[in-house]
Amino acid sequence: MESVALLWIYLCYSQLRAMAAGSERVARANAERVLAVERFFGVAFERTVQEMALRADWVAAFWNLWYGTVHFVAPVAGLIILWRVAPARYVRMRNTLVITFFLGLVLFFLFPLMPPRLMPASYGYVDTGREYFHIDAGLRSQLGGEDRPTTSDFAQGENDYAAMPSMHVTWSTWFAVALWPLARRRRLRQALLVLYPLSILVCVTVTGNHWFLDAVGGWLVLAASYRLALAIERVTIARRVEGSRTSLAPSP
């Protein structure tokens, strides 16, 4: 029953995310502001990363596939592992994940943002979903349609301007944080947990789907969501303790 509720919450999130699309003018203006901030702090490395990664077609194809698949699988796998191995931590991290949905939606509505891949050609960014093999292209080919997608819509949904925060980065970092205490043979498994969100950071940059500050926004959303989940947990425990005291109190 809980899995059905989580699925329903995610579907509602997807629907509201699609409704959060702002105008192209506002989204581009926000992107120019983000790029200006990145240049000021010296972290505007999206073009450099793309240029290094796109020297071979198969590299671009790999990151396109990685972007459109593992992002959806990892959170489900993480919840299942926690539910089976660490029920108490499952509740906390489940609440954290659900809260990221709501905080992400707030930012999508307040700050529509054009990703690098949709910026004018003069900026030099590449839409790898258009130029290289993408999972959407493979599906269309199997169905007898076009062999190349027009955008990365398979993974982006219906709102191309829902870029801040990067939920890919949020949820991949959530996965690492959620499973961190469960890692045995700690050095190896924790290294793999760290490598996963790092791979997503590279992925969203190579594919042109996010600015680096989108990743920062994703980390801040996760941190805020975790704090709120802890607060909910404390309130719930306090109410249970108070309820127990009330039930054990002697009748007058």
KAQUIBEL-V393341 format. One line per field, one symbol per residue. ss: DSSP state (@ for helix, = for strand, . for the rest). psi: psi as a letter, one per 40 degrees, with the letter a starting at -180 (. if undefined). burial: 1 if it has 16 or more other C-alpha atoms within 10 Angstrom, else 0. A space follows every 10 residues. Layout:
# KAQUIBEL-V393341
ss->???
psi->???
burial->???
This chain:
# KAQUIBEL-V393341
ss->.@@@@@@@@@ @@@@@@@@@. ...@@@@@@@ @@@@@@@@@@ @....@@@@@ @@@...@@@@ @@@@@@@@@@ @@@@@@@@@@ @@@@@.@@@@ @@@@@@@@@@ @@@@@@@@@@ .....@@@.. @@@....@@@ @...@@@@@@ @@........ ..@@@@.... ......@@@@ @@@@@@@@@@ .....@@@@@ @@@@@@@@@@ @@@@@@.... .@@@@@@@@@ @@@@@@@@@@ @@@@@@@@@@ @@@@@@@@.. ..
psi->dddddddddd ddddddddee haiddddddd dddddddddd effgeddddd dddeehdddd dddddddecd dddddddddd dddddgdddd dddddddddd dddddddddd ghhhiddeii ddeeihgddd dihidddddd ddeeaiehid afddddaege egdhihdddd dddddddded eehifddddd dddddddddd ddddddefei iddddddddd dddddddddd dddddddddd dddddddehi i.
burial->0000000000 0011011101 1100001101 1101100100 0001011011 0011000001 1011111100 1001100110 1100000011 1111111111 1111101110 1111111110 0000111110 0111111100 0000001110 1101110111 1111111111 1111111111 0000000001 0011011011 1111111111 1111111110 1111110111 0000000000 0000000000 00
